[in-house]
Amino acid sequence: MSVRRFLPWSQPATQKSPDGAKGLDTRRILVPVRGNPADEEALRLAGEVTRRNKGTLYVLYIVEVARALPLDAPMEVEAQQARQVLAEVQRRAQREKFRVETEMVQARDVGSAVVEEAIEREVGLVVMGMSYKRRFGQFSLGEAVPHILQHAPCEVWLCRERIPN
């Protein structure tokens, strides 16, 4: 038995709509990571899209700095975790054969940092993994995700973990 899937990213990397507007550009994709299981699906999906379009995946680890500290305060424990996570991303990219650039950034606000990086790198897509979180008994997107959805200049794909049993 043969199974066929339509993959929207198997088309040319940049498409024009009938009115001439530019479509989804999947040659430059930003994936913010935290080193949690929710990152896995986002990295898998973004890596596959990037590989198919011979693009570049920009993986960003953001260390959130408390307002009581200077922005450039040494955050050695967090920086070590970031280095480990980004090294694993590099190994994965080599194994799965997609081009990747990794970076750690210290910022006051994760959402704003992701949006700034998306603008600076001129990405066509942000792919984010997110855990299933509950706040006050209700599903919650947290603070960063709504900010990114509202302010990112490009498309944003969310990969939410399954609901825990």
JOWO-V26206 format. One record per residue. N is the residue number from 1. RES is the residue in one letter. PSI is psi in whole degrees, -180 to 180 (999 if undefined). NEAR is the number of other ideal C-beta (glycine too) atoms within 12 Angstrom. Layout:
# JOWO-V26206
N_RES_PSI_NEAR, N_RES_PSI_NEAR
This chain:
# JOWO-V26206
1_M_137_3, 2_S_137_4, 3_V_130_5, 4_R_140_7, 5_R_140_9, 6_F_120_8, 7_L_114_14, 8_P_-25_20, 9_W_1_32, 10_S_-5_16, 11_Q_173_17, 12_P_147_18, 13_A_-40_26, 14_T_126_19, 15_Q_153_20, 16_K_139_14, 17_S_169_10, 18_P_-29_7, 19_D_5_7, 20_G_-3_8, 21_A_149_11, 22_K_139_15, 23_G_-158_21, 24_L_125_29, 25_D_112_31, 26_T_21_38, 27_R_-19_30, 28_R_110_34, 29_I_135_45, 30_L_130_48, 31_V_108_52, 32_P_137_53, 33_V_158_44, 34_R_-4_33, 35_G_23_27, 36_N_168_22, 37_P_-26_20, 38_A_-23_28, 39_D_-27_31, 40_E_-50_26, 41_E_-39_25, 42_A_-44_38, 43_L_-40_43, 44_R_-49_25, 45_L_-50_30, 46_A_-38_46, 47_G_-42_35, 48_E_-45_28, 49_V_-45_37, 50_T_-45_38, 51_R_-45_29, 52_R_-33_25, 53_N_10_30, 54_K_43_17, 55_G_-163_31, 56_T_134_30, 57_L_124_45, 58_Y_114_39, 59_V_127_44, 60_L_126_43, 61_Y_120_38, 62_I_123_37, 63_V_116_35, 64_E_125_28, 65_V_127_23, 66_A_148_15, 67_R_-22_11, 68_A_-15_8, 69_L_154_16, 70_P_149_12, 71_L_-32_18, 72_D_21_13, 73_A_142_19, 74_P_126_14, 75_M_66_24, 76_E_-42_13, 77_V_-47_12, 78_E_-38_25, 79_A_-38_21, 80_Q_-43_17, 81_Q_-42_21, 82_A_-44_29, 83_R_-40_21, 84_Q_-47_20, 85_V_-46_31, 86_L_-32_34, 87_A_-40_21, 88_E_-38_23, 89_V_-43_38, 90_Q_-44_25, 91_R_-42_15, 92_R_-44_29, 93_A_-39_28, 94_Q_-44_14, 95_R_-46_15, 96_E_2_22, 97_K_55_15, 98_F_152_32, 99_R_132_26, 100_V_145_33, 101_E_133_24, 102_T_152_30, 103_E_144_29, 104_M_136_32, 105_V_138_33, 106_Q_131_26, 107_A_159_30, 108_R_-35_23, 109_D_124_24, 110_V_-47_30, 111_G_-47_29, 112_S_-39_23, 113_A_-41_32, 114_V_-45_43, 115_V_-44_32, 116_E_-42_26, 117_E_-39_35, 118_A_-40_34, 119_I_-49_19, 120_E_-41_17, 121_R_-4_31, 122_E_49_17, 123_V_155_39, 124_G_-10_34, 125_L_139_39, 126_V_129_45, 127_V_123_43, 128_M_138_44, 129_G_143_31, 130_M_143_35, 131_S_157_29, 132_Y_111_22, 133_K_144_21, 134_R_138_13, 135_R_123_12, 136_F_37_7, 137_G_-2_7, 138_Q_151_9, 139_F_140_17, 140_S_138_17, 141_L_-8_23, 142_G_-160_25, 143_E_-37_20, 144_A_-44_34, 145_V_-50_30, 146_P_-37_20, 147_H_-45_24, 148_I_-44_39, 149_L_-37_24, 150_Q_-35_16, 151_H_-12_22, 152_A_137_32, 153_P_1_23, 154_C_-177_30, 155_E_153_26, 156_V_127_34, 157_W_134_30, 158_L_136_28, 159_C_99_28, 160_R_139_22, 161_E_161_20, 162_R_156_14, 163_I_126_10, 164_P_146_12, 165_N_999_4
